[in-house]
Amino acid sequence: GWSPASTEVTVVGGHAGTTILPLLSQVEGASFTEEQLEALTHRIQFGGDEVVQAKAGAGSATLSMAYAGFLFTENVLKGFKGDDVTMCSFVQQGETFFSSPCKFGPSGVEEVLDNGPMNEFETAKFNEMTGELQGQVEKGYKFAQ
């Protein structure tokens, strides 16, 4: 009974598969069983693959990425203008990069916020993904060199 268009879910971590972690426990008014958390998390993590499969291998989820890029850019520009903007961004944290909620302003990312409270399910997934994410970051560095 909820509209996906008006439901916001904070997603932290990386960009691929199990490094994507939706924080469903933070959706106001929502309550999920363990089975629902597992199913929704998997669908969010592998949504791009689902699009490719639906296109029978004849395309990708490029339009989704383009739209996400548009929304990100639009909000960065709002932050530059002085609007109060909070959204997730891939930022360096210690030795690695990680998508976290950030406050944006006239100088770009002005504050990296805490991910907020995670339930037991999310904490376990978070701990599982950190090694994989670090490996992907290192692979990206090597590719860029």
C-alpha positions as CSV (number, residue, x, y, z in Angstrom):
1,G,0.0,0.0,0.0
2,W,3.0,2.3,-0.1
3,S,4.0,4.3,-3.1
4,P,7.6,3.6,-4.2
5,A,7.8,7.2,-5.5
6,S,7.3,8.7,-2.1
7,T,9.2,6.1,0.0
8,E,12.8,7.0,0.7
9,V,15.3,4.3,1.7
10,T,18.9,5.2,2.7
11,V,21.3,3.0,0.8
12,V,24.9,2.8,2.0
13,G,28.0,0.9,0.9
14,G,29.1,0.4,-2.6
15,H,27.7,0.1,-6.1
16,A,27.5,-3.6,-6.9
17,G,25.7,-6.6,-5.5
18,T,26.2,-7.4,-1.9
19,T,28.1,-4.1,-1.2
20,I,24.7,-2.3,-1.6
21,L,23.0,-2.1,1.8
22,P,19.5,-0.6,2.0
23,L,18.7,0.5,5.6
24,L,15.1,-0.7,5.5
25,S,14.8,-0.5,9.3
26,Q,15.0,3.3,9.0
27,V,11.9,3.6,6.8
28,E,9.5,5.5,9.0
29,G,6.4,3.4,9.8
30,A,7.7,0.2,8.2
31,S,8.0,-3.2,9.8
32,F,9.5,-6.2,8.0
33,T,9.9,-9.8,8.8
34,E,13.3,-11.4,8.4
35,E,12.1,-13.0,5.2
36,Q,10.9,-9.7,3.8
37,L,14.2,-8.0,4.7
38,E,16.1,-10.7,3.0
39,A,13.9,-10.5,-0.2
40,L,13.8,-6.7,-0.4
41,T,17.5,-6.3,0.3
42,H,18.4,-8.9,-2.4
43,R,16.0,-7.2,-4.9
44,I,17.6,-3.8,-4.2
45,Q,21.1,-5.2,-4.5
46,F,20.5,-6.9,-7.8
47,G,17.8,-4.6,-9.4
48,G,20.2,-3.8,-12.2
49,D,20.6,-7.5,-13.0
50,E,16.8,-7.8,-13.0
51,V,16.5,-5.1,-15.7
52,V,19.1,-6.8,-17.9
53,Q,17.3,-10.1,-17.6
54,A,14.0,-8.5,-18.4
55,K,15.6,-7.1,-21.6
56,A,16.9,-10.6,-22.4
57,G,20.5,-9.4,-22.4
58,A,19.7,-6.7,-25.0
59,G,20.3,-3.7,-22.8
60,S,21.3,-2.5,-19.3
61,A,20.0,-0.4,-16.5
62,T,21.6,2.7,-18.0
63,L,18.5,4.8,-17.8
64,S,18.2,4.1,-14.1
65,M,21.9,5.2,-13.6
66,A,21.3,8.3,-15.7
67,Y,18.3,9.3,-13.7
68,A,20.2,8.7,-10.4
69,G,23.0,10.9,-11.8
70,F,20.5,13.6,-12.7
71,L,18.9,13.6,-9.2
72,F,22.4,13.7,-7.6
73,T,23.5,16.6,-9.8
74,E,20.3,18.5,-9.2
75,N,20.7,18.2,-5.4
76,V,24.4,19.1,-5.5
77,L,23.4,22.3,-7.4
78,K,20.7,23.0,-4.8
79,G,23.4,22.6,-2.1
80,F,25.7,25.0,-3.9
81,K,22.8,27.5,-3.9
82,G,22.5,27.2,-0.1
83,D,19.5,24.8,0.1
84,D,19.5,22.2,2.9
85,V,20.4,19.0,1.1
86,T,21.1,15.6,2.5
87,M,21.8,12.6,0.3
88,C,24.1,9.7,0.1
89,S,27.4,10.1,-1.6
90,F,30.5,7.9,-2.2
91,V,33.1,9.6,0.1
92,Q,36.5,8.6,1.5
93,Q,36.3,7.3,5.0
94,G,39.6,6.2,6.4
95,E,41.4,3.9,4.0
96,T,38.4,3.2,1.8
97,F,35.4,4.8,0.1
98,F,31.8,4.3,1.2
99,S,28.4,5.6,0.3
100,S,27.0,7.5,3.4
101,P,24.5,10.2,4.0
102,C,26.1,13.6,3.6
103,K,25.0,17.2,4.0
104,F,25.7,19.3,1.0
105,G,26.2,23.0,0.9
106,P,27.9,25.8,-1.0
107,S,31.3,24.0,-0.8
108,G,30.1,20.6,-1.7
109,V,30.0,17.8,1.0
110,E,30.1,19.7,4.2
111,E,29.5,16.9,6.6
112,V,29.5,13.1,6.4
113,L,26.7,11.9,8.6
114,D,26.5,8.7,10.7
115,N,24.6,5.9,8.9
116,G,22.1,5.8,11.8
117,P,20.9,2.8,13.7
118,M,21.0,-0.5,12.0
119,N,19.1,-3.6,13.1
120,E,20.8,-7.0,13.6
121,F,20.1,-8.0,10.0
122,E,21.7,-4.9,8.6
123,T,24.6,-5.0,10.9
124,A,25.4,-8.5,9.8
125,K,25.1,-7.6,6.1
126,F,27.3,-4.5,6.8
127,N,30.0,-6.6,8.4
128,E,29.8,-9.1,5.5
129,M,30.2,-6.5,2.8
130,T,33.1,-4.4,4.0
131,G,35.8,-6.8,2.7
132,E,34.1,-7.1,-0.7
133,L,33.8,-3.3,-0.9
134,Q,37.4,-2.7,-0.1
135,G,38.4,-5.2,-2.8
136,Q,36.2,-3.3,-5.3
137,V,37.8,0.1,-4.3
138,E,41.3,-1.4,-4.8
139,K,40.3,-2.8,-8.2
140,G,39.0,0.7,-9.2
141,Y,42.3,2.3,-8.2
142,K,44.3,-0.2,-10.2
143,F,42.0,0.3,-13.2
144,A,42.4,4.1,-13.0
145,Q,46.2,3.8,-12.9
